[in-house]
Amino acid sequence: MKTKALLVLTAILWLSFSNLAIAQKGIRIGYIDMDYILENVPEYNEASADLETKVQKWKVEIEAELKEVEEMRKDLNNERVLLTKELIEEREEDIFFKEKEILEYQQKRFGPNGDLFIQKKRLVQPVQDQVFVAVQEIAKNKKYDFIFDKSADLVMLYSADRHDISDQILLRINRASKRRQVNSKKEKKALERAEKRNVEQEKEVTDREKEVSNKQLEREKLLAERKAARDSIRAVKKKEFEARRAKLLEAQKRKKDSIKALKEKLENDTPSNDNEDGETEKNEDN
């Protein structure tokens, strides 16, 4: 990266000392913004999201291990007075090796040559290669003398938008990606028509597609809101119905219980037929 910056600085110094030649020749200078390009390459963003998921998983694992070490140290401090010197040294050695394992794991995942660095490099490299090829083609076809990277170490104090060819690079990368995904003649013809459009025309088409997509999203949002309102009303009505039903069932139960209690009371208050017959026979004998 330093070598690249030195080369750019050399080129600028050479330009500053060659004003007359520049005026005569009309040297063309352009620049790209690699960060902007990366943010707008779908494949890179998807892979970055997958990598971020892995990174979060690694962080959770490390935090769990650190918490375990903290518990081990806490237990040792609480039990120190009850342990012999040999047991204390053994426990301290266990803690030391555990911390060493965590440190090694951190270096393996997040170190200068760790998994995060390697996988990020793997993500960026294919896009950088495509950008390099596209820059070579555009520079050759449109007669650019210099094309710089705005996001590199060299600080650009000012850059006119008309010199920014980042969208042209993105257009070429996206078209190359679409070519790899073409499966039918119809898709191929549609792609050929799309590739005849320049950056401005492509932007107009993209803006129209975004407008259609936004309208579709608004429609879906409106439908979702209406559905949520209907579901809410149904839930309230269902709750009211269940409350009325429960109240009715409770009233019916109280009524049944009351009738049952009344019957039981009547049965208890009325003498049995056996007792009446016995008393009748006794009176007749007398």
C-alpha positions in Angstrom: 0.0 0.0 0.0 2.9 2.4 0.8 4.5 1.6 -2.6 1.2 2.4 -4.3 1.0 5.7 -2.5 4.6 6.6 -3.5 3.8 5.8 -7.1 0.7 8.1 -7.0 2.7 10.9 -5.3 5.4 10.5 -8.0 2.8 10.8 -10.7 1.3 13.9 -9.1 4.7 15.5 -8.8 5.5 14.7 -12.3 2.2 16.3 -13.4 2.9 19.4 -11.3 6.2 19.9 -13.1 4.7 19.3 -16.5 2.0 21.9 -16.7 2.8 22.9 -20.3 2.8 19.3 -21.5 -0.5 18.7 -19.7 -2.1 21.7 -21.3 -0.9 20.6 -24.8 -1.8 17.0 -24.4 -4.9 17.2 -22.3 -4.1 14.4 -19.9 -7.2 12.6 -18.6 -7.4 11.6 -14.9 -10.1 9.5 -13.3 -10.6 7.9 -9.9 -12.6 5.1 -8.3 -13.9 4.6 -4.7 -13.2 1.0 -3.8 -15.3 1.2 -0.6 -18.3 2.4 -2.6 -17.9 -0.4 -5.2 -17.6 -3.0 -2.5 -20.8 -1.7 -0.8 -22.7 -2.1 -4.1 -21.6 -5.6 -5.1 -24.3 -8.0 -3.9 -22.1 -11.1 -3.8 -19.6 -9.3 -1.6 -22.3 -8.0 0.8 -23.8 -11.5 1.1 -20.5 -13.1 1.9 -19.7 -10.2 4.3 -22.9 -10.9 6.2 -22.0 -14.6 6.4 -18.6 -13.7 7.7 -20.1 -11.3 10.3 -22.3 -14.1 11.6 -19.1 -16.2 12.1 -17.4 -13.4 13.8 -20.2 -13.0 16.3 -20.1 -16.7 17.0 -16.4 -16.5 17.6 -16.9 -13.6 20.0 -19.6 -15.5 21.9 -17.3 -18.5 22.3 -14.4 -16.3 23.6 -16.7 -14.5 26.0 -18.0 -17.8 27.4 -14.4 -19.1 27.9 -13.4 -15.8 29.6 -16.4 -16.1 31.9 -15.4 -19.7 32.8 -11.9 -18.5 33.7 -13.4 -15.7 35.9 -15.5 -18.3 37.7 -12.4 -20.5 38.2 -10.5 -17.6 39.7 -13.4 -16.6 41.9 -13.8 -20.1 43.2 -10.1 -20.3 44.0 -10.2 -17.1 45.9 -13.2 -18.3 47.9 -11.6 -21.7 48.7 -8.0 -20.6 49.1 -8.0 -20.8 52.9 -9.2 -24.4 52.7 -6.6 -25.6 50.2 -3.1 -26.8 50.5 -0.3 -25.0 48.8 0.0 -27.8 46.2 -3.7 -27.6 45.4 -3.6 -23.8 45.1 -0.6 -24.1 42.6 -2.5 -26.8 40.6 -5.6 -24.6 40.4 -3.5 -21.6 39.4 -1.8 -23.6 36.7 -5.2 -24.7 35.3 -6.3 -21.1 35.1 -3.0 -20.1 33.4 -3.3 -22.8 30.7 -7.0 -21.9 30.2 -6.1 -18.3 29.6 -3.3 -19.3 27.3 -5.8 -21.4 25.2 -8.1 -18.4 25.0 -5.3 -16.1 23.9 -4.3 -18.6 21.2 -7.9 -18.9 20.0 -8.2 -15.1 19.8 -5.0 -15.0 17.7 -6.3 -17.8 15.5 -9.5 -16.0 14.8 -8.7 -12.3 15.1 -4.9 -12.1 14.9 -2.8 -10.4 12.0 -2.9 -13.7 10.1 -6.1 -15.1 11.7 -9.2 -16.4 10.1 -10.9 -13.0 10.0 -8.0 -11.4 8.1 -7.7 -14.3 5.6 -11.4 -14.6 4.9 -11.8 -10.8 4.4 -8.9 -11.0 2.0 -10.6 -13.8 0.1 -13.8 -11.7 0.0 -12.1 -8.6 -1.4 -9.7 -10.3 -3.8 -12.2 -11.4 -6.5 -13.8 -7.9 -6.5 -10.4 -6.2 -6.7 -9.5 -8.4 -9.6 -12.7 -7.5 -11.4 -12.1 -3.8 -10.7 -8.6 -4.1 -12.0 -9.7 -5.6 -15.3 -12.6 -3.1 -15.7 -10.2 -0.2 -14.9 -7.8 -1.5 -17.6 -10.6 -1.7 -20.2 -12.1 1.7 -19.4 -8.7 3.4 -19.3 -7.8 1.9 -22.7 -11.2 2.6 -24.4 -11.7 6.1 -23.0 -8.0 7.2 -23.1 -7.4 7.8 -19.4 -3.8 8.5 -18.5 -4.2 8.0 -14.7 -6.9 6.3 -12.5 -6.6 6.5 -8.8 -8.3 4.8 -5.9 -10.0 7.4 -3.7 -10.3 5.1 -0.7 -6.5 4.2 -0.7 -3.9 5.7 1.7 -3.4 8.7 -0.5 -5.7 11.5 0.7 -7.6 13.3 -2.1 -8.3 16.8 -0.9 -10.6 17.5 -3.8 -12.1 15.3 -6.6 -14.7 16.5 -9.1 -17.6 14.0 -9.6 -17.1 14.0 -13.3 -13.8 12.1 -12.9 -15.4 9.4 -10.7 -15.7 6.2 -12.8 -16.9 4.0 -9.9 -20.3 3.6 -11.4 -18.8 2.5 -14.7 -16.8 -0.1 -12.8 -19.8 -1.3 -11.0 -21.8 -1.6 -14.2 -19.2 -3.8 -15.8 -18.9 -6.0 -12.7 -22.7 -6.4 -12.4 -23.0 -7.2 -16.1 -20.2 -9.8 -15.8 -22.1 -11.4 -12.9 -25.3 -11.4 -14.8 -23.6 -13.1 -17.8 -22.6 -16.0 -15.5 -26.3 -16.4 -14.4 -27.9 -16.4 -17.9 -29.6 -19.7 -18.6 -31.9 -19.0 -21.6 -31.9 -17.2 -24.9 -34.5 -14.8 -23.7 -32.4 -13.8 -20.7 -29.4 -13.5 -23.0 -31.2 -11.1 -25.4 -32.4 -9.0 -22.4 -28.9 -8.9 -21.1 -27.5 -7.8 -24.5 -30.1 -5.0 -24.7 -29.2 -3.9 -21.1 -25.4 -3.9 -22.0 -26.0 -1.4 -24.8 -27.1 1.1 -22.2 -24.5 3.5 -20.8 -24.1 4.4 -17.2 -26.7 7.3 -17.3 -29.2 5.1 -19.1 -28.6 2.3 -16.7 -29.1 4.6 -13.8 -32.4 5.8 -15.2 -33.5 2.1 -15.6 -32.3 1.4 -12.1 -34.2 4.4 -10.7 -37.4 3.2 -12.4 -36.9 -0.3 -11.1 -36.3 1.2 -7.6 -39.5 3.3 -7.9 -41.5 0.2 -8.9 -40.0 -1.7 -6.1 -40.7 1.0 -3.6 -44.3 1.2 -4.7 -44.6 -2.6 -4.4 -43.1 -2.3 -0.9 -45.6 0.4 0.0 -48.5 -1.7 -1.2 -47.3 -4.7 0.7 -46.9 -2.5 3.8 -50.4 -1.1 3.4 -51.8 -4.7 3.0 -49.9 -5.8 6.0 -51.2 -2.9 8.1 -54.8 -3.7 6.9 -54.4 -7.4 7.8 -53.0 -6.5 11.2 -56.0 -4.2 11.8 -58.4 -6.9 10.8 -56.6 -9.5 12.9 -56.7 -7.1 15.9 -60.5 -6.5 15.5 -61.0 -10.3 15.2 -58.9 -10.9 18.3 -61.0 -8.3 20.3 -64.3 -9.8 19.0 -63.1 -13.4 19.8 -62.0 -12.3 23.3 -65.4 -10.6 23.9 -67.2 -13.8 22.6 -65.2 -16.0 24.9 -65.9 -13.7 27.8 -69.7 -13.8 27.1 -69.5 -17.6 26.6 -67.7 -18.1 29.9 -70.2 -15.9 31.7 -73.1 -17.8 30.2 -71.5 -21.2 31.1 -70.9 -19.9 34.6 -74.6 -18.8 34.9 -75.8 -22.2 33.7 -73.5 -24.0 36.1 -74.8 -21.9 39.0 -78.4 -22.6 38.0 -77.7 -26.4 37.8 -76.0 -26.3 41.1 -78.9 -24.4 42.7 -81.5 -26.9 41.3 -79.4 -29.8 42.5 -79.0 -28.3 45.9 -82.8 -27.7 46.1 -83.5 -31.3 45.2 -81.1 -32.6 47.7 -82.8 -30.4 50.4 -86.3 -31.6 49.5 -85.2 -35.2 49.6 -83.6 -34.7 53.0 -86.7 -32.9 54.4 -89.3 -35.6 53.1 -89.7 -38.8 55.3 -89.0 -42.1 53.6 -91.9 -44.4 52.5 -90.5 -47.2 54.6 -90.8 -45.2 57.8 -94.4 -44.3 57.0 -95.4 -48.0 56.3 -93.8 -49.1 59.5 -95.6 -46.5 61.6 -99.0 -47.4 59.9 -98.6 -51.1 60.7 -97.7 -50.3 64.3 -100.9 -48.1 64.7 -103.1 -50.9 63.2 -101.7 -53.5 65.7 -102.5 -51.2 68.5 
